[in-house]
Every structure is written in C-alpha cells, then in structure tokens.
C-alpha cells in the first residue's frame, strides 16, 4: 500500500501547520504532526477505518477536535485529498 498527497493536501497541511504555530507553539505543531503520522499508519493498516464522506468514494477522519483529513483509496494507493478545519464551511 502506498500513500500519496495531492497538491491541495500538501498546501492545506502547510497552512494548518503555520496557523497552529502562530496561535500556539512548536510543541502543539509537533503533537499535530504526530497525530497525522499515527492516523496515516492506521489508514494504511485498515483502509476503511474512517467513515465515508458526504462525497462519494472519499473518507473523512477526525485528526483532533479541530481538524479532519480527507482521503480516498484507489487500488493499492491511499490518496490524501485535503485537510480541513472542522468548523469551516466545507463539503466533506
């Protein structure tokens, strides 16, 4: 199984890291990165661990109470689509 990040996912991840650092501190950023890494490992082991999104063929995983990760599985590839703030107006 292989993980790939869409360009949008890469950008949203970096934006979230910047915002977390500005609002809190490096320790919080580090904790967030650990949460993402552990979640991706769980997704690799259990592809459908997260519930389906409102959008067909996508899954939405709550990383923490603030952020969710959106992904899809295609053959042997897990593609991370984006990361979103749970309180934002998004379609997932």
matplotlib code that plots the C-alpha trace (Angstrom):
import matplotlib.pyplot as plt

x = [0.0, 1.3, 0.4, 0.4, -0.6, -2.4, -1.0, -4.1, -3.4, 0.2, -0.8, -3.6, -1.2, 1.4, -1.2, -2.5, 1.0, 1.6, -1.7, -1.2, 2.3, 1.1, -1.8, 0.0, 3.6, 6.1, 5.1, 1.5, 2.7, 4.8, 1.8, -0.3, 2.4, 2.4, -1.4, -1.2, 1.5, -0.3, -3.6, -1.9, -0.4, -3.8, -5.3, -2.6, -3.4, -7.2, -8.1, -11.7, -11.2, -12.8, -16.4, -17.4, -17.6, -20.6, -18.8, -18.7, -15.5, -14.0, -13.4, -13.2, -11.0, -11.1, -7.5, -8.5, -11.4, -10.2, -9.0, -10.1, -8.2, -10.0, -8.7, -9.6, -8.5, -7.8, -6.4, -3.3, -3.0, -4.3, -4.5, -4.8, -7.1, -7.0, -7.1, -9.9, -10.9, -13.9, -15.6, -15.1, -17.7, -16.6, -18.4, -16.9]
y = [0.0, 3.4, 6.9, 9.9, 13.5, 15.7, 19.1, 20.6, 18.3, 19.4, 23.1, 22.7, 20.8, 23.5, 26.2, 24.4, 23.9, 27.7, 28.6, 26.2, 27.6, 31.2, 30.5, 28.1, 26.9, 24.4, 21.7, 21.9, 21.7, 18.6, 17.0, 17.6, 16.1, 13.0, 12.8, 12.9, 10.3, 7.9, 8.4, 7.7, 4.5, 3.3, 4.1, 2.1, -0.9, -0.5, 1.3, 2.0, 2.8, 6.3, 6.9, 7.8, 11.4, 13.2, 13.0, 9.6, 7.5, 9.8, 9.1, 11.7, 11.1, 13.3, 14.0, 16.0, 18.2, 21.0, 19.2, 16.3, 14.5, 13.6, 10.6, 8.0, 4.5, 3.6, 0.1, 0.0, 3.7, 5.9, 9.5, 12.2, 14.8, 17.6, 18.6, 20.8, 22.7, 21.0, 24.4, 25.6, 25.6, 22.6, 20.0, 16.9]
z = [0.0, -0.9, 0.4, -1.9, -1.0, -3.5, -4.1, -2.3, 0.7, 0.8, 0.8, 3.3, 5.6, 5.5, 6.1, 9.1, 10.5, 10.1, 11.7, 14.6, 15.2, 15.1, 17.6, 19.9, 19.8, 18.4, 20.9, 19.6, 16.0, 16.9, 18.6, 15.4, 13.2, 15.4, 15.2, 11.4, 11.2, 13.5, 11.7, 8.3, 9.7, 10.9, 7.5, 5.8, 8.0, 7.9, 4.7, 5.6, 9.3, 8.8, 7.8, 4.3, 3.5, 2.0, -1.3, -2.9, -2.6, 0.0, 3.7, 6.5, 9.5, 12.5, 13.4, 16.5, 17.5, 15.2, 12.0, 9.7, 7.0, 3.7, 1.7, -0.9, -1.7, -5.3, -5.9, -3.7, -3.2, -0.4, -1.7, 0.9, -0.7, 1.8, 5.5, 6.7, 9.9, 11.3, 12.0, 8.5, 5.7, 3.7, 1.6, 3.3]

ax = plt.figure().add_subplot(projection="3d")
ax.plot(x, y, z, "-o")
ax.set_aspect("equal")
plt.show()
